[in-house]
Amino acid sequence: MMEELHRRYGDMFTTRIANEGTWVFLAHPDAVKQVFTGDPRLLHAGEANRILLPLLGHHSVLLLDDAAHMRQRKLMLPPFHGERMRRYQEVMAEAAREEIERWPLGERYAVREATQRITLDVIMRTVFGVQDEKRRARLMAILGHVLEWGGDPKRMAMLAVLGPRHAASSRMFRRVREPADELIYQEIRERRHAPDLDERDDVLSMLLGARHDDGSLMSDEELRDELMTLLVAGHETTASSLAWAVERLVRHPEALARLREEAQAGAGEYAEAVCKETLRLRPILSLVVRRLKEPMEFGGRLLPAGVTVAPCIYLVHRRADVYPDPLAFRPERFLESAAGTYTWFPFGGGVRRCLGASFALIEMRIVLQELVTRLDLRAADPQPERFVRRAITNAPRRGGEVVAERRTAAAGQPVAAAA
């Protein structure tokens, strides 16, 4: 639909969406820049994301605007910077290795099944800080059920029809959410009194020590909502991105061979380019949204307050004037030039750019390197996989199906996490 409307109407076109009003899609980098550098008081992202309220809760940084958003974002930034990111890398590699050991060999297998388990395991260890295997398995089972339930497009459509507030209080949704909430609140209560709280480096432990400007600690409700936000933003998205990366690589053997060669050498530059090219060509989110609080002009057109403007990731990433041969999978393009702020934005932009963007790119790189050095992979079907919607995300229709064989020690040694 986006491609057809873009062909017919150009870089700005309007759609009207049931219960959501008027949306104006923006497909030119100049318009994207205007949104990302515009006054956030006039461009509300939280208000435009309200469909996620039933799952994330009222305190989620994704659903807040203005000063409340900046206060919450300030509290959540420290765990995703510097030395902590480097310490998380071995956890990511270990989770990948454990899953690869269970990988079925010589038969069709959907990569996304494995990457979902890897990314959920990583979040349990690095974000929730749960190290006990039995406890982690219980949390993963309950939270995985909630995410799978919410990922069904039909259920998401039903929640949209009900409206966020009615959906959040509906008996049907509460039956799914409450067992997960009970476990999350239990983790929060126990962690508050952990004797080693100050020495721990998981995200929950650091958030428990964070303080608002008035010196107050985050409430249990705030912590629950932010943990769910990090779970939703970092699990399904990264898992599907990894499945897309493998789906592209097995159809481009020269790229797969180069990735493996680099990984065996302990480097990571090409792996990062593979991740960026995957996110360019197969973005997990098709667009980002902002609700106008006052009339604003875009592309010579004055848009009224209440309209949702939607910088379109999918369309901008496929512009031939930005990316020559735009439909080709060519990671080298990100070695030749850096990703543009307003031409490559799978994580959004401006003051609303995803907090976990670096975390996600590191995790993708490490998991891919572990995969290609331990397994020989080939496509299970010669036909490329199409997009399928999972709630608001785009996943490979068949889950990135491949056939894998174990690589021998002579063929490739385990890779160390590249710096």
matplotlib code that plots the C-alpha trace (Angstrom):
import matplotlib.pyplot as plt

x = [0.0, 2.8, 4.6, 1.5, 0.5, 4.1, 4.1, 0.7, 1.1, 4.8, 6.7, 3.6, 0.3, -2.7, -4.5, -7.4, -7.2, -10.2, -10.1, -6.8, -7.8, -5.7, -2.1, 0.3, 3.1, 6.5, 8.9, 11.5, 14.6, 14.0, 10.6, 12.1, 14.7, 12.0, 10.1, 13.2, 14.6, 11.2, 9.9, 8.9, 6.2, 4.4, 5.2, 3.9, 5.3, 3.8, 0.3, 0.7, 1.9, -1.1, -2.2, 0.6, -0.8, -2.5, 0.8, 3.3, 1.4, 1.0, 4.6, 6.3, 8.9, 7.4, 4.0, 5.1, 5.5, 7.1, 8.8, 7.6, 9.2, 12.5, 12.6, 12.0, 14.4, 17.1, 16.7, 16.9, 19.9, 22.8, 22.4, 22.8, 26.2, 29.9, 31.4, 28.1, 27.5, 30.8, 30.0, 26.7, 28.5, 29.6, 26.0, 24.8, 27.4, 26.7, 22.9, 23.6, 26.0, 23.5, 20.8, 23.0, 23.8, 20.1, 19.7, 18.1, 20.5, 19.7, 16.1, 14.0, 14.0, 12.6, 15.5, 13.1, 12.1, 15.7, 16.4, 13.2, 14.6, 18.1, 16.8, 14.4, 17.2, 19.5, 16.8, 16.2, 19.9, 20.9, 17.7, 15.8, 19.1, 17.7, 20.6, 18.9, 18.1, 14.8, 13.5, 14.6, 12.8, 9.6, 9.8, 10.6, 7.6, 5.1, 6.4, 6.8, 3.1, 2.1, 4.3, 3.0, -0.6, 0.0, 1.8, -1.2, -2.4, -6.1, -5.8, -3.9, -6.7, -9.3, -7.5, -7.3, -11.1, -11.7, -9.3, -6.2, -7.9, -10.8, -8.5, -6.2, -9.0, -10.7, -11.1, -9.7, -6.4, -6.0, -6.2, -3.1, -1.2, -1.7, 0.4, 3.3, 2.8, 2.8, 6.2, 7.7, 6.5, 8.0, 11.4, 11.2, 10.4, 13.1, 15.7, 15.1, 16.4, 19.1, 22.4, 24.5, 22.2, 24.9, 27.4, 25.0, 25.1, 21.7, 19.3, 16.7, 19.3, 20.5, 17.0, 16.3, 19.2, 18.1, 16.5, 14.2, 15.2, 13.4, 15.5, 12.7, 13.2, 11.2, 8.0, 7.2, 4.7, 7.2, 9.8, 7.2, 6.2, 9.8, 10.8, 7.8, 8.9, 12.4, 11.0, 8.6, 11.2, 14.1, 12.7, 10.4, 12.2, 15.7, 14.6, 12.8, 15.8, 18.1, 15.8, 15.7, 19.5, 19.9, 17.2, 19.1, 22.6, 21.7, 20.5, 23.8, 26.5, 29.3, 28.1, 27.7, 31.3, 32.7, 30.9, 32.2, 35.8, 35.7, 34.2, 36.9, 39.4, 37.8, 36.7, 33.2, 33.1, 31.4, 29.0, 27.8, 27.3, 25.2, 23.0, 22.6, 21.8, 19.3, 17.5, 17.5, 16.0, 13.8, 12.9, 11.0, 8.9, 7.6, 7.3, 7.5, 4.6, 4.1, 0.8, 0.7, -0.3, -0.4, -0.7, 2.7, 3.9, 5.5, 6.5, 4.6, 1.4, -0.1, -1.3, -3.8, -3.4, -4.5, -3.0, -0.4, 2.7, 4.5, 8.1, 8.2, 11.2, 10.2, 10.0, 13.0, 15.2, 14.3, 14.9, 17.1, 18.5, 19.9, 20.7, 21.7, 20.1, 18.0, 16.4, 19.8, 21.2, 24.7, 26.2, 29.2, 27.3, 27.6, 31.4, 31.6, 29.7, 28.1, 24.4, 22.6, 20.7, 17.6, 18.0, 18.6, 16.4, 15.2, 15.4, 13.6, 15.3, 15.7, 14.9, 12.8, 15.5, 15.4, 17.3, 18.4, 19.7, 23.3, 22.3, 20.3, 23.1, 25.7, 23.4, 22.6, 26.3, 27.4, 24.6, 25.2, 28.9, 28.2, 25.8, 28.0, 31.1, 29.3, 26.8, 26.8, 23.5, 21.6, 18.1, 15.3, 13.5, 14.9, 12.1, 12.7, 10.4, 7.7, 6.8, 4.2, 2.7, 3.1, 1.2, 3.2, 6.3, 7.4, 8.7, 9.7, 6.6, 8.2, 10.4, 13.6, 13.7, 17.1, 18.8, 21.8, 24.8, 27.4, 30.8, 33.8, 36.6, 38.8, 36.1, 35.8, 36.6, 34.2, 34.3, 35.2, 33.0, 34.6, 35.2]
y = [0.0, 2.4, 1.8, 2.3, 5.5, 6.8, 6.1, 7.9, 10.9, 11.4, 12.0, 13.1, 11.3, 11.1, 8.1, 7.9, 5.1, 3.8, 5.2, 6.9, 9.8, 11.3, 10.2, 11.9, 9.7, 11.5, 9.8, 12.6, 13.0, 16.7, 16.1, 13.4, 15.9, 18.4, 15.9, 14.7, 18.2, 19.8, 21.0, 17.8, 19.8, 20.2, 16.7, 14.1, 10.6, 9.2, 10.2, 8.7, 5.4, 4.9, 1.7, 0.1, 1.2, -2.1, -3.9, -1.2, 0.8, 4.5, 5.1, 3.7, 6.1, 5.3, 6.7, 9.8, 13.3, 16.6, 17.0, 13.6, 11.8, 13.6, 12.8, 9.1, 9.0, 10.5, 7.8, 5.0, 6.2, 5.2, 1.4, 1.5, 3.3, 2.6, -0.2, -1.9, -2.6, -4.3, -6.5, -7.6, -8.9, -12.2, -12.8, -12.4, -14.8, -17.4, -17.3, -17.7, -20.6, -22.4, -22.1, -23.2, -26.4, -27.3, -26.4, -29.2, -30.2, -31.3, -30.2, -27.1, -24.8, -21.3, -19.1, -16.8, -19.6, -19.7, -16.0, -15.4, -17.6, -16.0, -12.4, -13.3, -15.1, -12.1, -9.7, -12.0, -11.9, -8.3, -6.3, -8.4, -9.7, -13.2, -15.6, -18.7, -21.0, -22.3, -18.9, -17.5, -20.3, -19.6, -15.9, -16.6, -18.9, -16.5, -13.4, -15.2, -16.1, -12.5, -11.4, -14.1, -13.2, -9.5, -10.2, -11.7, -9.1, -10.0, -9.4, -6.2, -5.1, -6.0, -4.0, -1.0, -1.2, -1.2, 1.7, 1.6, 2.4, 0.0, -2.7, -2.3, -2.9, -5.7, -9.0, -10.9, -8.9, -8.9, -12.7, -12.8, -9.9, -10.4, -13.7, -11.8, -8.7, -10.9, -12.3, -8.9, -7.3, -10.2, -9.7, -5.9, -6.4, -9.0, -7.1, -3.9, -5.8, -7.7, -7.4, -7.1, -4.5, -1.9, -4.4, -5.7, -4.3, -5.5, -2.8, -3.5, -3.2, 0.1, 1.5, 0.6, 3.0, 5.8, 8.9, 11.5, 15.2, 15.5, 12.6, 10.0, 6.5, 4.9, 3.3, -0.4, 0.6, 2.7, -0.1, -2.7, -0.5, 0.2, -3.4, -4.3, -1.5, -2.9, -6.4, -5.4, -3.1, -5.5, -9.0, -9.3, -6.6, -8.0, -11.6, -10.7, -8.6, -11.5, -13.8, -11.3, -11.1, -14.8, -14.9, -12.4, -13.9, -17.5, -16.0, -14.0, -16.6, -14.1, -11.9, -15.0, -16.1, -12.6, -12.4, -15.8, -15.0, -11.7, -13.4, -16.0, -13.2, -11.6, -8.4, -6.9, -4.1, -6.1, -7.8, -4.3, -3.4, -6.6, -5.6, -2.1, -3.3, -5.8, -3.0, -0.8, -3.3, -5.2, -2.6, -4.1, -1.0, 0.6, 4.1, 6.3, 8.6, 12.0, 13.7, 17.4, 19.6, 22.8, 23.4, 22.8, 23.1, 20.2, 20.2, 23.5, 22.1, 23.4, 20.4, 21.0, 20.1, 16.5, 15.0, 12.2, 12.7, 9.4, 9.5, 6.3, 4.1, 1.7, 4.2, 6.4, 3.3, 2.4, 5.7, 5.3, 8.8, 7.8, 4.1, 3.2, -0.1, 0.2, -3.3, -5.1, -6.5, -5.0, -4.5, -2.9, 0.4, 1.0, 0.5, 3.0, 5.7, 6.1, 5.7, 9.1, 10.4, 11.2, 8.5, 5.5, 5.5, 2.0, 3.1, 6.4, 9.7, 12.9, 12.9, 9.8, 7.6, 4.1, 3.8, 0.3, 1.0, 0.2, -2.8, -4.2, -3.7, -5.3, -8.3, -8.7, -8.7, -11.1, -13.6, -13.6, -14.2, -17.1, -18.6, -18.4, -19.8, -22.8, -23.7, -24.0, -22.5, -22.7, -21.5, -24.0, -22.5, -20.6, -18.0, -14.9, -14.6, -11.8, -9.6, -10.8, -8.5, -9.4, -6.7, -3.6, -5.3, -6.9, -10.5, -13.0, -15.0, -18.4, -17.2, -17.2, -20.9, -22.5, -25.9, -26.1, -28.4, -28.3, -26.9, -28.8, -27.4, -27.2, -25.3, -22.6, -22.0, -20.3, -16.6, -14.3, -11.2, -8.5, -5.2]
z = [0.0, 0.9, -2.3, -4.4, -2.7, -2.9, -6.7, -7.1, -4.8, -4.2, -0.9, 1.1, 1.2, 3.5, 4.9, 7.3, 9.9, 11.9, 15.5, 14.8, 12.5, 9.8, 9.1, 6.7, 5.5, 4.9, 2.5, 2.0, 4.2, 4.6, 6.1, 8.3, 9.6, 10.3, 12.5, 14.3, 15.0, 15.7, 19.0, 20.9, 22.7, 19.4, 18.1, 20.6, 20.1, 23.4, 22.5, 19.0, 20.6, 22.9, 21.2, 23.3, 26.6, 27.6, 27.5, 28.6, 31.2, 31.9, 33.0, 29.9, 28.4, 25.0, 26.0, 27.8, 26.3, 27.2, 30.6, 31.9, 29.0, 29.4, 33.2, 32.6, 29.7, 31.8, 34.4, 31.8, 29.7, 32.0, 31.8, 28.0, 27.7, 28.0, 29.9, 30.7, 27.1, 26.8, 29.9, 28.3, 25.2, 26.8, 28.0, 24.5, 23.1, 25.8, 25.1, 21.4, 21.9, 24.2, 21.6, 18.7, 20.5, 20.4, 16.8, 14.7, 11.9, 8.3, 8.3, 7.7, 10.7, 11.2, 12.5, 14.3, 16.8, 17.9, 17.9, 20.0, 22.7, 22.5, 22.7, 25.6, 27.5, 27.0, 28.3, 31.4, 32.2, 31.3, 31.9, 34.6, 36.1, 36.7, 36.9, 38.4, 35.5, 36.9, 37.9, 34.5, 32.7, 34.6, 33.8, 30.1, 29.8, 31.3, 29.6, 26.3, 26.5, 27.0, 24.1, 21.8, 22.7, 22.0, 18.8, 17.1, 14.5, 15.1, 18.8, 18.2, 15.9, 18.5, 21.2, 18.7, 18.2, 22.0, 22.5, 24.7, 28.1, 27.6, 26.4, 29.4, 31.8, 29.8, 31.6, 28.6, 28.6, 32.4, 32.5, 30.2, 31.8, 35.5, 35.9, 34.3, 36.4, 39.5, 38.7, 37.7, 40.9, 42.9, 41.2, 41.9, 45.6, 46.2, 44.3, 46.4, 49.4, 47.7, 49.7, 46.5, 44.8, 44.5, 42.9, 40.3, 36.7, 35.3, 34.2, 36.9, 39.7, 38.2, 37.9, 41.5, 42.4, 40.0, 41.5, 40.1, 40.3, 43.7, 45.1, 45.1, 43.8, 41.0, 42.2, 41.6, 39.0, 37.1, 37.2, 36.0, 33.1, 32.0, 32.3, 30.0, 27.6, 27.4, 26.9, 24.1, 22.4, 22.7, 22.2, 19.2, 17.3, 17.6, 17.1, 13.8, 12.7, 13.2, 11.3, 8.4, 8.5, 8.1, 5.5, 3.4, 4.0, 2.9, -0.4, -0.8, -0.2, -0.9, 2.0, 4.2, 3.4, 4.1, 7.4, 8.5, 7.5, 9.4, 12.5, 12.5, 12.5, 15.5, 13.7, 13.5, 10.9, 8.1, 10.6, 11.7, 8.0, 7.6, 10.5, 9.1, 5.6, 7.0, 9.0, 5.9, 3.5, 6.1, 8.8, 11.7, 12.0, 8.8, 10.3, 13.4, 14.4, 16.0, 16.9, 16.0, 18.9, 16.8, 13.0, 11.3, 7.7, 5.9, 2.3, 1.7, 3.2, 6.4, 8.5, 11.3, 15.0, 15.7, 12.5, 12.9, 10.8, 10.0, 8.8, 6.7, 7.4, 4.7, 1.9, 2.8, 3.1, -0.5, -2.1, -5.2, -4.9, -1.4, -2.0, -5.5, -6.5, -3.4, -3.5, -3.6, -0.3, -0.3, 3.2, 1.6, 1.1, 4.9, 4.7, 1.9, 3.8, 7.2, 7.8, 7.5, 10.4, 8.3, 5.6, 7.9, 11.0, 12.0, 15.6, 15.1, 15.8, 17.7, 21.4, 20.9, 19.3, 20.8, 24.1, 23.2, 19.7, 20.5, 22.6, 19.6, 17.1, 19.3, 20.0, 16.3, 15.5, 18.2, 17.5, 13.7, 14.3, 16.6, 14.1, 11.0, 12.7, 14.3, 11.5, 7.8, 6.6, 3.4, 2.3, 2.8, -0.1, -3.1, -2.9, -0.7, 2.2, 2.3, 5.1, 7.6, 10.3, 14.0, 15.9, 14.8, 13.6, 10.2, 10.4, 7.7, 6.7, 7.2, 10.1, 8.0, 7.2, 6.7, 6.8, 9.0, 9.4, 12.2, 11.1, 12.1, 14.2, 11.1, 9.2, 11.8, 15.4, 17.9, 17.6, 20.5, 20.9, 18.7, 20.3]

ax = plt.figure().add_subplot(projection="3d")
ax.plot(x, y, z, "-o")
ax.set_aspect("equal")
plt.show()
